[in-house]
Amino acid sequence: MEMIGQLAIAGLMLFFVFRLWPTAKEWMANGPKGNSNDWITAAALLGGVMLFVWVLLKIV
């Protein structure tokens, strides 16, 4: 029974990939393009989250 469940989940994941592929392809072709300012903002936010987690770990 365990193998059947794993195969069902794998089949469902493959279905989702094939179902969403055309939409993802269209978004990649016609979606908004990021500039360097967007990347700097994303890096700053990620760094802030990492710093916050580090501070929380040091407190405990």
C-alpha distances in whole Angstrom, upper triangle without the diagonal:
4,5,5,6,9,10,11,13,14,15,17,19,20,21,23,25,26,27,29,30,34,34,34,36,39,39,39,42,44,43,45,46,47,50,51,51,48,47,49,48,44,45,47,45,42,45,45,42,42,45,44,41,43,45,43,41,45,46,43
4,5,5,6,9,10,11,13,14,16,17,19,20,21,23,25,26,27,29,32,33,32,34,37,37,37,40,42,41,43,44,44,47,48,48,45,43,46,45,41,42,44,41,39,41,42,38,38,41,40,37,39,42,39,38,42,43,40
4,5,5,6,9,10,11,12,14,15,16,18,20,21,23,24,26,27,30,31,31,32,35,35,36,39,40,40,42,43,43,46,47,48,44,43,45,45,41,42,44,42,39,41,43,39,39,42,41,38,40,43,41,39,43,44,42
4,5,5,6,9,10,10,12,14,15,16,18,20,21,22,24,26,29,30,29,31,34,34,35,38,39,39,41,42,43,46,47,48,45,43,46,45,41,42,45,42,40,42,43,40,40,43,43,40,42,45,42,41,45,46,43
4,5,5,6,9,10,11,12,14,15,17,18,20,21,23,24,27,28,28,30,32,32,33,36,38,36,39,40,40,44,45,45,42,41,43,42,38,39,42,39,36,39,40,37,37,40,39,36,39,41,39,38,42,42,40
4,5,5,6,9,10,11,12,14,15,17,18,20,21,22,26,27,26,28,31,31,31,34,36,35,37,38,38,41,42,43,40,38,41,40,36,37,39,37,34,37,38,35,35,38,37,35,37,40,37,36,40,41,39
4,5,5,6,9,10,10,12,14,15,16,18,20,21,24,25,25,27,30,30,30,33,35,34,37,38,38,42,43,44,40,39,42,41,37,38,41,39,36,39,40,37,37,41,40,37,39,42,40,39,43,44,42
4,5,5,6,9,10,10,12,14,15,16,18,20,23,24,24,26,28,29,29,32,34,33,36,37,38,41,42,43,40,39,41,40,37,38,41,38,36,39,40,37,37,40,40,37,40,42,40,39,43,44,42
4,5,5,6,9,10,11,12,14,15,16,18,21,22,21,24,26,26,27,30,31,30,33,34,35,38,39,40,36,35,38,37,33,34,37,34,32,35,36,33,33,37,36,33,36,39,36,36,40,41,39
4,5,5,6,9,10,11,12,14,15,16,20,21,20,22,25,25,25,28,30,29,32,33,33,37,38,39,35,34,37,36,33,34,37,34,32,35,36,33,33,37,36,34,36,39,37,37,40,42,40
4,5,5,6,9,10,11,12,14,15,18,20,20,21,24,25,25,28,29,29,32,33,34,38,39,40,37,36,39,38,34,36,39,36,34,37,39,36,36,40,39,37,39,42,40,40,43,45,43
4,5,5,6,9,10,10,12,14,17,18,18,20,22,23,24,26,28,27,30,31,32,36,37,38,34,34,37,36,32,34,37,34,32,35,36,33,34,38,37,35,38,40,38,38,42,43,41
4,5,5,6,9,10,11,12,16,16,15,18,20,20,21,24,25,24,27,28,29,33,34,35,31,30,34,33,29,31,33,31,29,32,33,30,31,35,34,32,35,37,36,35,39,40,39
4,5,5,6,8,10,11,14,15,15,16,19,20,20,23,25,24,27,28,29,33,35,36,32,31,35,34,31,32,35,33,31,34,36,33,33,37,37,35,37,40,39,38,42,43,42
4,6,5,6,9,10,13,14,14,16,18,19,20,22,24,24,27,28,30,34,36,37,33,33,36,35,32,34,36,34,32,36,37,34,35,39,38,36,39,42,40,40,44,45,44
4,6,5,6,8,11,11,12,14,16,16,18,20,21,21,24,25,27,30,32,33,29,29,32,31,28,30,33,30,29,32,34,31,32,36,35,33,36,39,37,37,41,42,41
4,5,5,6,9,10,10,12,14,15,15,18,20,19,22,23,25,28,30,31,28,27,31,30,27,29,32,30,28,31,33,30,31,35,35,33,36,38,37,37,41,42,41
4,6,5,8,10,10,11,14,15,16,18,20,20,23,25,26,30,32,34,30,30,33,33,30,32,35,33,31,35,36,34,35,38,38,37,39,42,41,41,44,46,45
4,6,7,8,10,11,13,14,16,17,19,19,22,24,26,30,32,33,30,30,33,32,29,32,34,32,31,35,36,34,35,38,38,37,40,42,41,41,45,46,45
4,6,5,6,9,10,11,12,15,16,15,19,21,22,26,29,29,26,26,30,29,26,28,31,29,28,31,32,30,32,35,35,34,37,39,38,39,42,43,43
4,6,5,6,9,10,11,12,14,15,18,19,22,25,28,29,26,25,29,29,26,28,31,29,28,32,33,31,32,36,36,35,37,40,39,40,43,44,44
4,6,5,6,9,10,11,12,13,17,19,21,25,28,29,26,26,30,29,27,29,32,31,30,34,35,33,35,38,38,37,40,43,42,42,46,47,47
4,5,5,6,9,10,10,11,14,17,19,23,26,27,23,24,28,27,24,27,30,28,28,31,32,31,32,36,36,35,38,40,40,40,43,45,45
4,5,5,6,9,10,10,13,15,17,20,23,24,21,21,25,24,21,24,27,25,25,28,29,28,29,33,33,32,35,37,37,38,41,42,42
4,5,5,6,9,10,13,14,17,20,23,25,22,22,26,25,23,26,29,27,27,30,32,31,32,35,36,35,37,40,40,40,43,45,45
4,5,5,6,8,11,13,16,20,23,24,21,22,26,25,24,26,29,28,28,31,32,31,33,36,36,36,39,41,41,42,45,46,46
4,5,5,5,8,11,13,17,20,21,18,19,22,22,20,23,25,24,24,27,29,28,29,33,33,33,35,38,37,38,41,43,43
4,6,6,8,9,12,15,18,20,17,17,21,21,19,21,24,24,23,26,28,27,29,32,32,32,34,37,37,38,41,42,43
4,6,9,10,13,16,19,21,19,19,23,23,22,24,27,26,26,29,31,31,32,35,36,36,38,40,41,41,44,46,46
4,7,9,12,15,19,20,18,19,23,22,21,24,27,26,26,29,31,30,32,35,35,36,38,40,41,42,44,46,46
4,6,10,13,16,17,14,16,19,19,18,21,23,22,23,26,27,27,29,31,32,32,35,37,37,38,41,42,43
4,7,10,13,14,11,13,17,16,15,19,21,20,21,24,25,25,27,29,30,31,33,35,35,37,39,40,42
4,7,10,11,10,11,14,15,14,17,19,19,20,22,24,24,26,28,29,30,32,34,35,36,38,40,41
4,7,8,6,7,11,11,11,13,15,16,17,19,21,21,23,25,26,27,29,31,32,33,35,37,38
4,5,5,7,9,10,11,13,15,16,17,19,20,22,23,25,26,28,29,31,32,34,35,37,39
4,5,5,6,9,10,11,12,14,15,16,18,20,21,22,24,26,27,28,30,32,33,35,37
4,5,5,6,9,10,11,12,14,15,16,19,20,21,23,25,26,27,29,30,31,33,35
4,5,5,6,9,10,11,12,14,15,17,18,20,21,23,24,26,27,29,30,32,34
4,5,5,6,9,10,10,12,14,15,16,18,20,21,22,24,26,27,28,30,32
4,5,5,6,9,10,10,12,14,15,16,18,20,21,22,24,26,27,28,30
4,5,5,6,9,10,10,12,14,15,16,18,20,21,23,24,26,27,29
4,5,5,6,9,10,11,12,14,15,17,18,20,21,23,24,26,28
4,5,5,6,8,10,10,12,14,15,16,18,20,21,22,24,26
4,5,5,6,9,10,10,12,14,15,16,18,20,21,22,25
4,5,5,6,9,10,11,12,14,15,17,18,20,21,23
4,5,5,6,9,10,11,12,14,15,17,18,20,22
4,5,5,6,9,10,10,12,14,15,16,18,20
4,5,5,6,9,10,10,12,14,15,17,19
4,5,5,6,9,10,11,12,14,15,17
4,5,5,6,9,10,11,12,14,16
4,5,5,6,9,10,10,12,15
4,5,5,6,9,10,11,13
4,5,5,6,9,10,11
4,5,5,6,9,10
4,5,5,6,9
4,5,5,7
4,5,5
4,5
4
